[in-house]
Amino acid sequence: MLRVKKINVVVLLFWVGLGYAQLTTVKNKTTYPFWIQVPEKQPEEKLPLLLFLHGKSLSGTDINRVKRYGVLRAIEKGRKIPAIVVAPQLASGSWNPDKVLELIEYLQKNYPIDEQRIYVCGMSLGGYGTLHFAGKHPDKLTAAVAICGGGNEKDGCRLATVPLWIQHGDVDYIVPLSESQKMYDAIKKCNINADVTLTVIKGGNHGSVERLFHQDELYEWLFKQVRKE
C-alpha cells in the first residue's frame, strides 16, 4: 500500500519564481476536452497535477463555461497555482471515473507530471466525481478535496486509503450536508484512523462555498501531501 507523508510548506517556496502560461484548451485527445495551464519556467523535477471537476451547471459543449467558478476562476482572478492545472468539461450526465483516469494517463504521457503528486478536487457534481474517482482508483492519486458533493458509501474502505478533505455548507439546500456526512462516516467506519477530514461551513450554501477555491487553505493542504512508495 502506498504511504502518504507531509512535506514542509517551505518546499512550496521553490515554486514562487515560476512563470505561468495562459490557459489553453485541448480537444479530441481524450473523452473529456479540457483546459490546461502549465508553468512556463519548468524546474528540472516534474510538476504536480491538479485536476478540477466542475458541477452540473458548467456541463455542455461550450468549454468556456468551465471558467465560471472554481480553480479556473481563481486563476483568472490572479491566483498562482504551483502545478499543472487541468479542468475538463463534462458534456452531460455524471463524471465517469474511468474517463477521468483516461485523462490523467494522457496527461502523464504528454506532460512532465510527478506521479507522486496527483491531486483531484471538485464541487457539487464534481465533488461526487472526485469521490467516485478516488473510490474506484485510490492508487492513482495522492489526495483529494470534495466540496458540497457526496459519493457511494460502499467505497468507504478504498477511500480510507487516500487523504481526503470533505467540505460542505450547513445550509445547502441543493445537496444536503448529509451526503458528505455519510461518506465521512463510511470511511471512518472502515478505518477510524483514516486521513479524512469533514469541515462543516457554518452558513455556507451550495454556491457560497465556491469561495474555498479562492483561499490559500485548500491548495496548502493539497500540496502538503506527497505519495511515497
Z-matrix of the N, CA and C atoms (Angstrom, degrees):
N
C 1 1.458
C 2 1.523 1 109.93
N 3 1.319 2 115.84 1 139.63
C 4 1.450 3 119.94 2 179.27
C 5 1.519 4 110.32 3 -74.07
N 6 1.326 5 115.18 4 139.31
C 7 1.450 6 120.01 5 176.95
C 8 1.516 7 109.34 6 -105.92
N 9 1.335 8 115.97 7 147.97
C 10 1.454 9 121.34 8 179.74
C 11 1.507 10 108.61 9 -115.16
N 12 1.318 11 116.27 10 129.84
C 13 1.454 12 119.66 11 176.15
C 14 1.505 13 109.19 12 -119.11
N 15 1.311 14 117.65 13 159.41
C 16 1.441 15 122.04 14 179.80
C 17 1.517 16 109.32 15 -96.77
N 18 1.343 17 115.39 16 138.42
C 19 1.442 18 120.26 17 177.27
C 20 1.512 19 109.19 18 -106.35
N 21 1.312 20 116.34 19 152.71
C 22 1.449 21 121.06 20 -177.92
C 23 1.511 22 110.76 21 -65.38
N 24 1.333 23 116.02 22 140.01
C 25 1.463 24 120.93 23 -179.86
C 26 1.521 25 111.12 24 -58.71
N 27 1.327 26 116.84 25 -24.74
C 28 1.460 27 120.23 26 179.97
C 29 1.526 28 111.01 27 -56.38
N 30 1.326 29 116.18 28 -32.18
C 31 1.464 30 119.86 29 -179.94
C 32 1.519 31 110.26 30 -58.31
N 33 1.338 32 116.44 31 -32.30
C 34 1.451 33 119.61 32 -177.94
C 35 1.523 34 112.28 33 -64.72
N 36 1.320 35 117.24 34 -22.94
C 37 1.459 36 120.05 35 179.72
C 38 1.523 37 111.34 36 -62.78
N 39 1.326 38 115.83 37 -22.24
C 40 1.459 39 121.02 38 178.17
C 41 1.518 40 111.34 39 -56.91
N 42 1.352 41 115.08 40 -27.79
C 43 1.459 42 119.94 41 -172.43
C 44 1.525 43 112.92 42 -90.78
N 45 1.319 44 117.96 43 -6.30
C 46 1.448 45 120.77 44 -172.62
C 47 1.523 46 112.18 45 -58.00
N 48 1.334 47 117.09 46 -35.97
C 49 1.446 48 120.44 47 -176.36
C 50 1.520 49 114.95 48 -81.60
N 51 1.314 50 118.40 49 0.94
C 52 1.452 51 119.71 50 -177.86
C 53 1.524 52 111.86 51 -68.59
N 54 1.350 53 115.81 52 140.69
C 55 1.453 54 119.69 53 169.73
C 56 1.523 55 108.16 54 -89.50
N 57 1.328 56 116.76 55 159.03
C 58 1.449 57 119.76 56 -176.16
C 59 1.524 58 110.71 57 -126.37
N 60 1.325 59 116.26 58 127.54
C 61 1.456 60 121.54 59 178.41
C 62 1.527 61 109.67 60 -75.88
N 63 1.305 62 115.50 61 163.67
C 64 1.456 63 120.13 62 175.82
C 65 1.531 64 109.74 63 -67.75
N 66 1.317 65 115.44 64 152.84
C 67 1.453 66 119.92 65 173.19
C 68 1.521 67 109.37 66 -64.08
N 69 1.318 68 116.31 67 136.32
C 70 1.457 69 120.97 68 177.36
C 71 1.522 70 109.23 69 -131.43
N 72 1.319 71 116.32 70 159.43
C 73 1.461 72 120.54 71 179.96
C 74 1.525 73 110.47 72 -104.71
N 75 1.329 74 114.76 73 147.87
C 76 1.458 75 122.31 74 175.04
C 77 1.526 76 107.04 75 -128.35
N 78 1.321 77 115.83 76 123.15
C 79 1.459 78 120.53 77 -178.35
C 80 1.532 79 110.39 78 -126.32
N 81 1.326 80 115.09 79 155.08
C 82 1.469 81 122.41 80 174.45
C 83 1.524 82 114.10 81 65.95
N 84 1.312 83 116.82 82 21.27
C 85 1.459 84 121.15 83 174.93
C 86 1.526 85 111.53 84 -107.17
N 87 1.321 86 115.98 85 -32.53
C 88 1.460 87 122.65 86 176.12
C 89 1.518 88 108.02 87 -136.02
N 90 1.328 89 116.74 88 171.77
C 91 1.465 90 119.68 89 -179.70
C 92 1.523 91 111.23 90 -56.03
N 93 1.326 92 116.35 91 -42.98
C 94 1.457 93 120.87 92 179.20
C 95 1.525 94 110.57 93 -95.70
N 96 1.349 95 118.44 94 121.85
C 97 1.462 96 118.91 95 169.43
C 98 1.523 97 108.15 96 -66.10
N 99 1.338 98 117.73 97 156.79
C 100 1.462 99 117.17 98 -175.23
C 101 1.524 100 112.91 99 -151.49
N 102 1.308 101 114.22 100 156.31
C 103 1.454 102 123.56 101 168.06
C 104 1.522 103 107.52 102 -89.86
N 105 1.335 104 115.32 103 147.11
C 106 1.455 105 119.11 104 176.61
C 107 1.520 106 110.18 105 -144.56
N 108 1.316 107 115.64 106 141.99
C 109 1.452 108 122.04 107 170.71
C 110 1.521 109 108.35 108 -129.64
N 111 1.325 110 115.21 109 126.65
C 112 1.465 111 121.35 110 -179.97
C 113 1.526 112 108.27 111 -119.68
N 114 1.329 113 118.71 112 128.97
C 115 1.466 114 119.88 113 175.79
C 116 1.529 115 110.51 114 -53.73
N 117 1.339 116 116.20 115 133.92
C 118 1.463 117 120.71 116 -176.79
C 119 1.525 118 112.27 117 -70.08
N 120 1.317 119 115.68 118 -43.93
C 121 1.461 120 120.88 119 -177.70
C 122 1.518 121 107.97 120 -94.93
N 123 1.322 122 116.15 121 92.98
C 124 1.452 123 120.37 122 -173.54
C 125 1.528 124 110.80 123 -87.26
N 126 1.325 125 117.02 124 136.50
C 127 1.463 126 120.37 125 174.03
C 128 1.518 127 109.01 126 -74.48
N 129 1.306 128 116.69 127 173.12
C 130 1.459 129 120.38 128 -179.26
C 131 1.523 130 111.40 129 -66.63
N 132 1.311 131 116.31 130 -35.34
C 133 1.460 132 117.91 131 -179.68
C 134 1.520 133 110.69 132 -80.16
N 135 1.316 134 115.90 133 163.02
C 136 1.452 135 120.42 134 -177.62
C 137 1.523 136 111.11 135 -72.82
N 138 1.336 137 115.45 136 166.05
C 139 1.462 138 122.41 137 -173.37
C 140 1.522 139 112.32 138 -106.19
N 141 1.331 140 116.48 139 150.42
C 142 1.462 141 119.40 140 172.50
C 143 1.530 142 109.91 141 -66.03
N 144 1.321 143 115.98 142 159.04
C 145 1.463 144 122.77 143 172.97
C 146 1.517 145 108.49 144 -116.64
N 147 1.334 146 116.62 145 128.97
C 148 1.466 147 121.79 146 173.21
C 149 1.513 148 107.48 147 -117.46
N 150 1.323 149 116.19 148 117.55
C 151 1.459 150 122.85 149 -178.85
C 152 1.523 151 109.14 150 -108.15
N 153 1.340 152 116.68 151 126.78
C 154 1.467 153 121.78 152 179.92
C 155 1.522 154 110.08 153 -110.82
N 156 1.337 155 116.28 154 127.29
C 157 1.458 156 122.62 155 177.01
C 158 1.526 157 109.23 156 -107.30
N 159 1.325 158 116.09 157 120.84
C 160 1.465 159 121.17 158 -174.91
C 161 1.529 160 113.10 159 -81.59
N 162 1.323 161 115.37 160 172.90
C 163 1.455 162 122.34 161 177.93
C 164 1.522 163 112.37 162 -89.90
N 165 1.327 164 115.92 163 176.59
C 166 1.466 165 122.36 164 -173.23
C 167 1.523 166 112.93 165 -58.50
N 168 1.324 167 118.44 166 -36.59
C 169 1.465 168 121.24 167 -175.14
C 170 1.525 169 113.00 168 -65.47
N 171 1.319 170 117.80 169 -16.83
C 172 1.465 171 121.14 170 -179.77
C 173 1.526 172 112.70 171 -99.97
N 174 1.339 173 116.54 172 2.83
C 175 1.461 174 120.61 173 178.06
C 176 1.528 175 110.50 174 -68.70
N 177 1.333 176 115.32 175 159.01
C 178 1.455 177 120.10 176 177.14
C 179 1.510 178 111.13 177 138.32
N 180 1.336 179 115.32 178 -155.86
C 181 1.463 180 120.74 179 -178.49
C 182 1.523 181 112.33 180 -118.24
N 183 1.322 182 117.59 181 -0.51
C 184 1.463 183 121.30 182 173.67
C 185 1.519 184 107.59 183 -94.95
N 186 1.330 185 116.24 184 99.64
C 187 1.462 186 120.42 185 -172.73
C 188 1.530 187 112.47 186 -65.87
N 189 1.326 188 117.28 187 -18.14
C 190 1.463 189 119.58 188 177.39
C 191 1.521 190 112.38 189 -64.49
N 192 1.321 191 116.97 190 -20.89
C 193 1.469 192 120.67 191 178.77
C 194 1.523 193 111.33 192 -60.65
N 195 1.333 194 116.75 193 -29.77
C 196 1.467 195 120.96 194 -175.66
C 197 1.530 196 111.30 195 -64.66
N 198 1.317 197 117.40 196 -17.31
C 199 1.463 198 120.89 197 179.47
C 200 1.532 199 113.06 198 -82.18
N 201 1.299 200 117.67 199 -4.86
C 202 1.464 201 119.89 200 -171.49
C 203 1.521 202 113.99 201 -68.26
N 204 1.331 203 117.46 202 -30.68
C 205 1.461 204 119.99 203 175.76
C 206 1.522 205 109.64 204 -156.39
N 207 1.326 206 114.69 205 169.09
C 208 1.457 207 119.67 206 176.97
C 209 1.513 208 113.11 207 91.63
N 210 1.320 209 115.93 208 -150.55
C 211 1.459 210 121.60 209 -173.13
C 212 1.525 211 111.86 210 -63.44
N 213 1.331 212 118.38 211 -41.90
C 214 1.466 213 119.49 212 -179.75
C 215 1.519 214 111.40 213 -66.23
N 216 1.311 215 116.93 214 -38.18
C 217 1.466 216 120.52 215 176.75
C 218 1.522 217 109.94 216 -62.26
N 219 1.319 218 116.70 217 -40.85
C 220 1.464 219 120.61 218 178.60
C 221 1.529 220 110.72 219 -63.21
N 222 1.325 221 116.66 220 -41.54
C 223 1.468 222 120.52 221 178.24
C 224 1.521 223 110.41 222 -62.19
N 225 1.326 224 117.06 223 -45.02
C 226 1.457 225 120.30 224 -178.06
C 227 1.528 226 112.40 225 -67.23
N 228 1.324 227 115.85 226 -20.71
C 229 1.471 228 119.79 227 176.06
C 230 1.523 229 111.59 228 -91.24
N 231 1.337 230 116.48 229 6.71
C 232 1.452 231 119.82 230 171.97
C 233 1.513 232 117.34 231 111.27
N 234 1.336 233 118.27 232 -1.97
C 235 1.468 234 119.46 233 -179.76
C 236 1.519 235 111.08 234 -70.85
N 237 1.320 236 116.08 235 132.84
C 238 1.451 237 122.63 236 175.75
C 239 1.528 238 108.21 237 -100.27
N 240 1.300 239 116.96 238 119.47
C 241 1.453 240 121.95 239 -177.47
C 242 1.527 241 108.36 240 -111.31
N 243 1.327 242 118.17 241 120.01
C 244 1.475 243 122.19 242 -174.04
C 245 1.524 244 112.88 243 -78.08
N 246 1.325 245 115.42 244 64.50
C 247 1.459 246 120.25 245 -176.73
C 248 1.516 247 109.64 246 -166.00
N 249 1.315 248 116.04 247 165.31
C 250 1.459 249 120.68 248 164.16
C 251 1.522 250 105.71 249 -74.80
N 252 1.320 251 116.52 250 119.17
C 253 1.466 252 121.53 251 -176.39
C 254 1.527 253 108.76 252 -105.92
N 255 1.318 254 116.23 253 128.94
C 256 1.460 255 121.79 254 -178.12
C 257 1.524 256 109.43 255 -131.56
N 258 1.335 257 115.93 256 133.81
C 259 1.462 258 121.22 257 179.16
C 260 1.525 259 108.49 258 -133.92
N 261 1.326 260 117.93 259 100.39
C 262 1.461 261 121.18 260 178.80
C 263 1.522 262 111.27 261 -77.40
N 264 1.335 263 115.22 262 164.68
C 265 1.464 264 119.78 263 174.15
C 266 1.522 265 110.16 264 -117.48
N 267 1.312 266 113.93 265 133.79
C 268 1.467 267 123.19 266 176.36
C 269 1.522 268 107.85 267 -93.71
N 270 1.323 269 118.12 268 128.61
C 271 1.463 270 120.61 269 -179.44
C 272 1.526 271 111.39 270 -70.94
N 273 1.324 272 116.24 271 -45.96
C 274 1.469 273 121.19 272 -179.40
C 275 1.523 274 108.88 273 -165.55
N 276 1.319 275 115.68 274 169.17
C 277 1.455 276 119.78 275 177.58
C 278 1.513 277 112.91 276 75.13
N 279 1.330 278 116.27 277 -148.09
C 280 1.460 279 122.47 278 -176.63
C 281 1.521 280 110.85 279 -111.08
N 282 1.325 281 115.81 280 158.40
C 283 1.460 282 120.72 281 176.18
C 284 1.524 283 109.86 282 -64.55
N 285 1.317 284 116.26 283 133.40
C 286 1.462 285 122.51 284 179.15
C 287 1.526 286 108.51 285 -99.76
N 288 1.330 287 118.86 286 117.00
C 289 1.469 288 120.03 287 -176.65
C 290 1.516 289 114.15 288 -59.38
N 291 1.326 290 117.51 289 -30.71
C 292 1.465 291 119.81 290 178.77
C 293 1.527 292 111.45 291 -71.89
N 294 1.326 293 116.56 292 -33.62
C 295 1.469 294 119.91 293 177.56
C 296 1.525 295 110.93 294 -75.78
N 297 1.329 296 117.04 295 -30.06
C 298 1.460 297 120.35 296 172.74
C 299 1.527 298 109.01 297 -65.25
N 300 1.329 299 116.48 298 -41.66
C 301 1.462 300 120.56 299 177.34
C 302 1.529 301 110.93 300 -63.70
N 303 1.326 302 116.70 301 -40.16
C 304 1.470 303 120.66 302 176.68
C 305 1.531 304 110.11 303 -56.22
N 306 1.325 305 116.66 304 -43.15
C 307 1.458 306 121.56 305 179.13
C 308 1.525 307 111.14 306 -64.09
N 309 1.320 308 117.04 307 -46.52
C 310 1.463 309 120.72 308 -179.84
C 311 1.527 310 110.68 309 -61.17
N 312 1.308 311 116.91 310 -42.31
C 313 1.465 312 120.10 311 -179.45
C 314 1.526 313 111.27 312 -66.44
N 315 1.328 314 117.14 313 -36.02
C 316 1.467 315 120.21 314 175.07
C 317 1.530 316 110.18 315 -63.20
N 318 1.325 317 116.19 316 -44.27
C 319 1.460 318 120.77 317 -179.75
C 320 1.526 319 110.89 318 -63.24
N 321 1.313 320 116.98 319 -40.16
C 322 1.462 321 120.71 320 179.81
C 323 1.528 322 111.65 321 -63.30
N 324 1.314 323 116.85 322 -32.85
C 325 1.462 324 121.00 323 -179.03
C 326 1.528 325 112.32 324 -78.67
N 327 1.327 326 116.93 325 -23.59
C 328 1.459 327 120.15 326 -170.37
C 329 1.524 328 115.51 327 -117.57
N 330 1.327 329 117.32 328 -5.69
C 331 1.464 330 120.88 329 -179.29
C 332 1.530 331 109.20 330 -136.83
N 333 1.347 332 117.59 331 156.04
C 334 1.476 333 120.87 332 -177.05
C 335 1.531 334 112.48 333 -78.25
N 336 1.323 335 115.57 334 73.75
C 337 1.468 336 121.43 335 -174.12
C 338 1.523 337 110.89 336 -98.66
N 339 1.305 338 115.18 337 134.37
C 340 1.459 339 122.72 338 175.49
C 341 1.527 340 107.90 339 -82.61
N 342 1.302 341 116.60 340 112.36
C 343 1.467 342 120.57 341 -175.94
C 344 1.525 343 112.72 342 -67.72
N 345 1.311 344 118.02 343 -12.54
C 346 1.459 345 120.65 344 177.10
C 347 1.525 346 112.47 345 -88.32
N 348 1.353 347 115.77 346 -3.32
C 349 1.462 348 119.72 347 -178.34
C 350 1.527 349 110.03 348 -135.60
N 351 1.305 350 115.31 349 71.91
C 352 1.462 351 122.21 350 178.54
C 353 1.525 352 108.05 351 -115.96
N 354 1.328 353 116.06 352 120.17
C 355 1.468 354 121.77 353 -173.04
C 356 1.520 355 109.91 354 -122.97
N 357 1.328 356 115.32 355 141.29
C 358 1.464 357 121.18 356 177.97
C 359 1.516 358 108.20 357 -127.35
N 360 1.336 359 115.43 358 136.45
C 361 1.461 360 119.99 359 174.62
C 362 1.519 361 108.43 360 -139.50
N 363 1.319 362 115.99 361 154.96
C 364 1.457 363 119.33 362 -179.50
C 365 1.509 364 111.54 363 -163.09
N 366 1.330 365 114.72 364 161.63
C 367 1.462 366 121.71 365 -177.71
C 368 1.515 367 109.97 366 -129.37
N 369 1.328 368 116.49 367 138.23
C 370 1.458 369 123.01 368 177.81
C 371 1.533 370 109.81 369 60.59
N 372 1.330 371 119.04 370 -119.16
C 373 1.460 372 120.22 371 176.00
C 374 1.525 373 110.11 372 -57.37
N 375 1.335 374 116.26 373 -32.89
C 376 1.449 375 120.29 374 176.47
C 377 1.511 376 113.03 375 -71.17
N 378 1.340 377 116.96 376 -25.75
C 379 1.458 378 120.88 377 173.36
C 380 1.521 379 110.56 378 -68.25
N 381 1.345 380 115.73 379 -41.33
C 382 1.460 381 119.86 380 173.56
C 383 1.528 382 109.85 381 -62.42
N 384 1.344 383 115.53 382 -44.78
C 385 1.451 384 119.70 383 -179.35
C 386 1.517 385 112.70 384 -60.18
N 387 1.328 386 115.58 385 -37.58
C 388 1.459 387 120.80 386 178.90
C 389 1.519 388 111.08 387 -62.50
N 390 1.340 389 116.68 388 -48.02
C 391 1.461 390 120.09 389 -178.86
C 392 1.529 391 111.94 390 -72.49
N 393 1.329 392 117.11 391 -31.46
C 394 1.465 393 118.84 392 175.59
C 395 1.522 394 110.45 393 -65.61
N 396 1.340 395 116.02 394 -42.32
C 397 1.459 396 119.33 395 178.95
C 398 1.529 397 110.97 396 -66.16
N 399 1.320 398 116.48 397 -48.02
C 400 1.464 399 120.56 398 -179.91
C 401 1.523 400 110.88 399 -62.71
N 402 1.322 401 116.43 400 -33.31
C 403 1.455 402 120.32 401 -179.71
C 404 1.519 403 113.43 402 -72.97
N 405 1.336 404 117.11 403 -28.67
C 406 1.463 405 119.79 404 -179.68
C 407 1.523 406 112.33 405 -94.40
N 408 1.332 407 116.37 406 -33.41
C 409 1.456 408 120.81 407 -176.30
C 410 1.532 409 111.25 408 -128.74
N 411 1.329 410 117.78 409 58.19
C 412 1.471 411 119.34 410 -175.99
C 413 1.517 412 113.77 411 -63.63
N 414 1.327 413 116.75 412 -22.84
C 415 1.461 414 120.28 413 -179.25
C 416 1.526 415 113.00 414 -82.07
N 417 1.325 416 116.98 415 -1.19
C 418 1.461 417 120.82 416 -176.94
C 419 1.522 418 113.88 417 -101.25
N 420 1.312 419 117.37 418 0.02
C 421 1.455 420 119.44 419 -179.79
C 422 1.515 421 110.41 420 -140.84
N 423 1.320 422 114.27 421 165.79
C 424 1.461 423 121.30 422 -176.49
C 425 1.520 424 111.89 423 -96.35
N 426 1.332 425 117.12 424 -43.29
C 427 1.464 426 121.94 425 -178.35
C 428 1.518 427 107.87 426 -163.22
N 429 1.337 428 115.89 427 162.98
C 430 1.457 429 119.75 428 -177.43
C 431 1.516 430 111.31 429 -148.13
N 432 1.327 431 114.32 430 152.49
C 433 1.466 432 122.19 431 174.78
C 434 1.525 433 107.87 432 -124.83
N 435 1.323 434 116.88 433 123.70
C 436 1.463 435 122.31 434 179.25
C 437 1.529 436 108.78 435 -117.73
N 438 1.333 437 116.27 436 120.20
C 439 1.462 438 122.19 437 -175.61
C 440 1.524 439 109.89 438 -113.28
N 441 1.294 440 116.28 439 129.79
C 442 1.477 441 126.79 440 178.18
C 443 1.524 442 112.68 441 43.01
N 444 1.344 443 115.23 442 46.70
C 445 1.453 444 120.62 443 177.61
C 446 1.513 445 112.02 444 -124.54
N 447 1.316 446 115.70 445 -142.66
C 448 1.457 447 121.74 446 -179.64
C 449 1.514 448 108.46 447 -174.10
N 450 1.319 449 116.44 448 -158.75
C 451 1.458 450 118.83 449 -178.28
C 452 1.510 451 111.66 450 -179.70
N 453 1.338 452 115.81 451 -162.33
C 454 1.460 453 122.66 452 179.22
C 455 1.522 454 109.70 453 -103.39
N 456 1.321 455 116.39 454 120.44
C 457 1.461 456 120.15 455 -178.36
C 458 1.524 457 112.29 456 -59.65
N 459 1.329 458 116.56 457 -28.68
C 460 1.473 459 119.90 458 179.93
C 461 1.533 460 111.85 459 -64.31
N 462 1.340 461 117.32 460 -16.63
C 463 1.458 462 121.34 461 178.86
C 464 1.521 463 112.64 462 -84.90
N 465 1.328 464 117.21 463 2.97
C 466 1.458 465 121.36 464 -172.81
C 467 1.523 466 114.94 465 -52.11
N 468 1.314 467 117.37 466 -43.56
C 469 1.469 468 119.51 467 -176.21
C 470 1.517 469 112.51 468 -71.77
N 471 1.331 470 117.01 469 -35.03
C 472 1.470 471 118.59 470 176.64
C 473 1.531 472 110.25 471 -72.23
N 474 1.312 473 116.23 472 -38.56
C 475 1.468 474 119.55 473 178.07
C 476 1.524 475 111.52 474 -65.09
N 477 1.312 476 116.10 475 -26.18
C 478 1.468 477 120.23 476 -179.59
C 479 1.517 478 112.59 477 -66.74
N 480 1.341 479 117.45 478 -11.23
C 481 1.468 480 120.77 479 -179.24
C 482 1.529 481 112.29 480 -93.84
N 483 1.338 482 117.24 481 -1.08
C 484 1.471 483 121.93 482 -176.00
C 485 1.526 484 109.98 483 -121.41
N 486 1.323 485 119.88 484 133.31
C 487 1.460 486 120.57 485 173.04
C 488 1.533 487 110.01 486 -61.72
N 489 1.325 488 116.01 487 124.83
C 490 1.461 489 121.17 488 -176.14
C 491 1.522 490 110.60 489 -131.51
N 492 1.323 491 115.04 490 140.94
C 493 1.459 492 121.12 491 170.73
C 494 1.522 493 106.48 492 -122.73
N 495 1.313 494 115.87 493 111.16
C 496 1.457 495 122.80 494 -179.97
C 497 1.526 496 107.65 495 -102.85
N 498 1.340 497 117.20 496 129.94
C 499 1.464 498 121.07 497 -178.04
C 500 1.528 499 109.56 498 -131.21
N 501 1.326 500 115.67 499 142.62
C 502 1.464 501 119.68 500 -175.98
C 503 1.527 502 109.51 501 -158.09
N 504 1.335 503 116.45 502 138.68
C 505 1.458 504 120.97 503 175.07
C 506 1.519 505 111.50 504 -77.17
N 507 1.316 506 116.23 505 149.28
C 508 1.470 507 118.68 506 -177.14
C 509 1.526 508 113.36 507 -88.67
N 510 1.335 509 117.39 508 -0.05
C 511 1.469 510 120.12 509 173.96
C 512 1.534 511 109.56 510 -124.94
N 513 1.318 512 115.26 511 39.39
C 514 1.456 513 121.86 512 177.81
C 515 1.522 514 108.18 513 -86.26
N 516 1.344 515 116.33 514 112.97
C 517 1.459 516 120.37 515 -178.20
C 518 1.529 517 112.06 516 -100.06
N 519 1.334 518 117.13 517 1.53
C 520 1.459 519 121.57 518 177.12
C 521 1.528 520 109.89 519 -93.38
N 522 1.320 521 115.70 520 -54.26
C 523 1.464 522 122.36 521 172.08
C 524 1.516 523 106.34 522 -121.27
N 525 1.314 524 118.37 523 110.04
C 526 1.463 525 120.16 524 -175.26
C 527 1.524 526 113.63 525 -65.43
N 528 1.309 527 114.90 526 150.96
C 529 1.461 528 122.17 527 177.77
C 530 1.523 529 111.81 528 -52.63
N 531 1.315 530 116.96 529 -31.21
C 532 1.465 531 121.36 530 -178.13
C 533 1.527 532 112.10 531 -58.77
N 534 1.335 533 118.39 532 -25.49
C 535 1.462 534 121.49 533 178.93
C 536 1.520 535 111.24 534 -65.59
N 537 1.333 536 116.62 535 -41.03
C 538 1.462 537 120.06 536 176.46
C 539 1.522 538 111.08 537 -76.36
N 540 1.323 539 116.54 538 -36.78
C 541 1.459 540 120.63 539 -178.58
C 542 1.528 541 111.12 540 -61.61
N 543 1.338 542 116.11 541 -41.43
C 544 1.469 543 118.42 542 -178.01
C 545 1.535 544 111.25 543 -67.02
N 546 1.339 545 115.90 544 -32.33
C 547 1.459 546 118.01 545 178.14
C 548 1.527 547 111.06 546 -70.59
N 549 1.314 548 115.76 547 -42.01
C 550 1.465 549 120.15 548 176.88
C 551 1.524 550 109.89 549 -59.87
N 552 1.322 551 116.75 550 -44.85
C 553 1.466 552 121.27 551 -179.13
C 554 1.530 553 111.19 552 -63.88
N 555 1.346 554 116.97 553 -39.96
C 556 1.468 555 120.60 554 -179.45
C 557 1.522 556 110.89 555 -65.21
N 558 1.323 557 116.37 556 -38.72
C 559 1.470 558 120.46 557 179.36
C 560 1.525 559 110.39 558 -67.51
N 561 1.321 560 116.34 559 -46.60
C 562 1.460 561 120.40 560 -178.84
C 563 1.528 562 111.37 561 -68.61
N 564 1.324 563 117.20 562 -30.07
C 565 1.467 564 120.13 563 177.24
C 566 1.519 565 110.16 564 -64.61
N 567 1.335 566 115.69 565 -36.60
C 568 1.467 567 120.04 566 179.36
C 569 1.518 568 111.05 567 -74.02
N 570 1.345 569 115.79 568 -42.42
C 571 1.465 570 120.34 569 -178.63
C 572 1.518 571 108.76 570 -148.09
N 573 1.304 572 116.90 571 105.13
C 574 1.456 573 121.81 572 -176.93
C 575 1.520 574 111.78 573 -60.10
N 576 1.335 575 116.51 574 -23.53
C 577 1.470 576 120.93 575 -178.67
C 578 1.523 577 113.46 576 -95.58
N 579 1.325 578 117.04 577 9.07
C 580 1.464 579 120.57 578 -179.06
C 581 1.525 580 110.36 579 -59.08
N 582 1.320 581 115.88 580 144.23
C 583 1.465 582 122.23 581 -179.33
C 584 1.528 583 109.21 582 -83.79
N 585 1.318 584 115.42 583 73.52
C 586 1.464 585 121.33 584 179.02
C 587 1.524 586 108.74 585 -132.11
N 588 1.316 587 115.79 586 136.85
C 589 1.460 588 122.00 587 178.63
C 590 1.515 589 108.92 588 -124.16
N 591 1.321 590 116.58 589 133.46
C 592 1.464 591 121.95 590 172.32
C 593 1.520 592 107.87 591 -109.98
N 594 1.316 593 116.24 592 117.69
C 595 1.455 594 121.81 593 177.94
C 596 1.523 595 108.62 594 -108.21
N 597 1.321 596 116.50 595 119.46
C 598 1.462 597 122.31 596 177.04
C 599 1.526 598 107.87 597 -94.97
N 600 1.319 599 116.68 598 120.44
C 601 1.460 600 122.20 599 -176.40
C 602 1.519 601 108.99 600 -92.10
N 603 1.311 602 116.38 601 109.55
C 604 1.453 603 121.76 602 -177.26
C 605 1.525 604 110.39 603 -64.09
N 606 1.319 605 115.58 604 126.90
C 607 1.455 606 120.80 605 -179.93
C 608 1.515 607 114.50 606 78.03
N 609 1.330 608 116.98 607 2.49
C 610 1.462 609 120.41 608 -177.84
C 611 1.517 610 112.10 609 -79.88
N 612 1.321 611 116.60 610 130.20
C 613 1.459 612 119.70 611 174.03
C 614 1.522 613 109.59 612 -105.45
N 615 1.325 614 117.19 613 -171.85
C 616 1.462 615 119.52 614 -171.97
C 617 1.525 616 112.48 615 -66.73
N 618 1.318 617 116.39 616 -29.97
C 619 1.455 618 119.31 617 -178.78
C 620 1.510 619 114.40 618 -93.40
N 621 1.327 620 116.71 619 -35.94
C 622 1.464 621 119.29 620 -172.63
C 623 1.531 622 113.46 621 -67.32
N 624 1.327 623 117.77 622 -23.63
C 625 1.465 624 119.67 623 -179.60
C 626 1.530 625 111.92 624 -69.57
N 627 1.332 626 117.44 625 -7.07
C 628 1.464 627 120.20 626 175.39
C 629 1.520 628 110.85 627 -59.76
N 630 1.322 629 117.30 628 -22.46
C 631 1.473 630 120.58 629 -179.61
C 632 1.530 631 111.83 630 -60.93
N 633 1.322 632 117.52 631 -20.22
C 634 1.462 633 120.45 632 -179.91
C 635 1.527 634 111.69 633 -60.05
N 636 1.326 635 117.49 634 -29.10
C 637 1.459 636 120.96 635 179.81
C 638 1.523 637 112.41 636 -74.66
N 639 1.313 638 116.68 637 -8.95
C 640 1.461 639 121.40 638 -179.56
C 641 1.527 640 111.71 639 -106.52
N 642 1.327 641 116.07 640 7.34
C 643 1.454 642 121.10 641 -178.36
C 644 1.530 643 110.37 642 -113.84
N 645 1.314 644 115.24 643 154.01
C 646 1.459 645 120.62 644 -175.00
C 647 1.523 646 113.49 645 -67.99
N 648 1.328 647 117.58 646 -31.59
C 649 1.459 648 120.98 647 -168.30
C 650 1.520 649 113.04 648 -58.97
N 651 1.329 650 117.36 649 -41.08
C 652 1.466 651 120.31 650 -177.91
C 653 1.530 652 110.61 651 -60.36
N 654 1.322 653 116.74 652 -47.45
C 655 1.461 654 121.13 653 -176.85
C 656 1.522 655 111.51 654 -72.61
N 657 1.324 656 116.62 655 -38.45
C 658 1.468 657 119.81 656 178.60
C 659 1.523 658 110.30 657 -61.66
N 660 1.330 659 116.22 658 -42.45
C 661 1.468 660 119.16 659 -179.68
C 662 1.528 661 110.45 660 -65.25
N 663 1.326 662 117.09 661 -47.46
C 664 1.462 663 119.65 662 -178.77
C 665 1.519 664 111.57 663 -58.89
N 666 1.330 665 116.51 664 -50.69
C 667 1.458 666 119.73 665 -172.34
C 668 1.525 667 113.44 666 -75.99
N 669 1.316 668 117.21 667 -5.78
C 670 1.467 669 119.60 668 171.56
C 671 1.526 670 111.17 669 -78.13
N 672 1.321 671 116.19 670 -14.84
C 673 1.458 672 120.33 671 -176.80
C 674 1.532 673 109.78 672 -91.53
N 675 1.293 674 116.41 673 132.92
C 676 1.467 675 121.19 674 173.06
C 677 1.524 676 108.69 675 -140.03
N 678 1.297 677 115.23 676 134.28
C 679 1.464 678 120.23 677 -178.14
C 680 1.517 679 109.14 678 -85.30
N 681 1.319 680 116.22 679 137.54
C 682 1.469 681 121.05 680 179.69
C 683 1.510 682 109.03 681 -128.27
N 684 1.303 683 114.94 682 131.30
C 685 1.481 684 120.14 683 179.36
C 686 1.533 685 110.59 684 -62.44
